[in-house]
Amino acid sequence: MFSARRLIAWITNPITPLIAGPLSDFVLEPALRNGESPMAGLFGSLVGVGPGAGMGLLIAFAGIASALVGAIAWTSRPVRDVDRLLPDAIPAKMGAP
């Protein structure tokens, strides 16, 4: 069971580079390479245009998504009050086994 949980938790580690690399190289970089595309007009003021702007946009999107996940989790009462809702661990009694 523990290995299945670890597999589910760590499955994103090898998948994210497989998605982020081609997304940056083949979609975002060409779209932001020059200032003539609609994406360059939309996001050019945020990350600029030229080499590296596509990767910058990907990092900016990841940061915004992380902030949104944190803000949404903060609006959930069970997540916000987890320290009051869950009991503290009961310390083990010291003594003979």
C-alpha positions as CSV (number, residue, x, y, z in Angstrom):
1,M,0.0,0.0,0.0
2,F,2.8,2.4,0.8
3,S,4.5,1.8,-2.5
4,A,1.2,2.5,-4.3
5,R,0.8,5.8,-2.4
6,R,4.4,6.8,-3.2
7,L,3.8,5.9,-6.9
8,I,0.7,8.2,-7.0
9,A,2.6,11.0,-5.2
10,W,5.7,10.8,-7.4
11,I,4.2,10.1,-10.8
12,T,4.4,13.8,-11.7
13,N,8.2,13.9,-11.4
14,P,9.0,12.2,-14.7
15,I,5.9,13.5,-16.5
16,T,6.4,17.2,-15.9
17,P,9.6,17.5,-17.9
18,L,8.1,15.5,-20.7
19,I,5.2,18.1,-20.9
20,A,7.1,21.3,-20.1
21,G,10.0,20.8,-22.5
22,P,8.0,20.4,-25.7
23,L,5.4,22.9,-24.6
24,S,8.1,25.5,-24.1
25,D,10.2,24.6,-27.1
26,F,7.5,24.0,-29.7
27,V,4.6,26.2,-28.6
28,L,5.5,29.0,-26.4
29,E,9.0,29.9,-27.7
30,P,8.0,30.2,-31.3
31,A,4.9,32.2,-30.3
32,L,6.9,34.7,-28.3
33,R,10.0,34.8,-30.6
34,N,9.0,37.9,-32.4
35,G,6.5,40.6,-31.5
36,E,4.1,39.8,-34.3
37,S,2.0,36.9,-32.9
38,P,-1.2,37.4,-30.9
39,M,0.5,35.7,-27.9
40,A,3.4,38.2,-28.0
41,G,0.9,41.0,-27.9
42,L,-1.0,39.5,-25.0
43,F,1.9,38.3,-22.8
44,G,4.8,40.3,-24.2
45,S,4.5,43.0,-21.6
46,L,4.7,40.3,-18.8
47,V,7.7,38.3,-20.0
48,G,9.0,40.2,-23.0
49,V,9.6,38.7,-26.5
50,G,12.7,36.9,-27.8
51,P,14.7,34.0,-26.8
52,G,13.7,32.6,-23.4
53,A,10.3,34.4,-23.2
54,G,8.4,31.2,-23.7
55,M,10.1,29.5,-20.7
56,G,9.5,32.7,-18.7
57,L,5.8,32.5,-19.6
58,L,5.7,28.9,-18.5
59,I,7.3,29.7,-15.2
60,A,4.9,32.7,-14.7
61,F,1.9,30.5,-15.4
62,A,3.2,27.9,-12.9
63,G,3.7,30.5,-10.2
64,I,0.2,31.9,-10.8
65,A,-1.3,28.4,-10.7
66,S,0.5,27.7,-7.4
67,A,-0.8,30.9,-5.9
68,L,-4.3,30.1,-7.0
69,V,-4.2,26.6,-5.5
70,G,-3.0,28.0,-2.2
71,A,-5.7,30.7,-2.2
72,I,-8.4,28.1,-3.0
73,A,-7.2,25.8,-0.3
74,W,-7.2,28.7,2.1
75,T,-10.9,29.3,1.5
76,S,-11.6,25.7,2.6
77,R,-12.3,25.6,6.3
78,P,-11.0,22.1,6.9
79,V,-7.7,23.0,5.3
80,R,-7.4,26.4,7.1
81,D,-8.3,24.9,10.5
82,V,-6.4,21.7,10.3
83,D,-4.3,22.4,13.4
84,R,-7.5,22.8,15.5
85,L,-9.5,20.0,13.9
86,L,-7.0,17.2,14.1
87,P,-5.8,16.1,17.6
88,D,-2.2,16.3,18.5
89,A,-0.2,13.1,18.7
90,I,-0.3,11.4,22.1
91,P,3.2,10.9,23.4
92,A,4.3,7.4,24.2
93,K,4.7,6.5,27.8
94,M,8.3,6.0,28.9
95,G,8.9,2.8,30.6
96,A,9.7,-0.9,30.2
97,P,8.6,-2.4,26.9
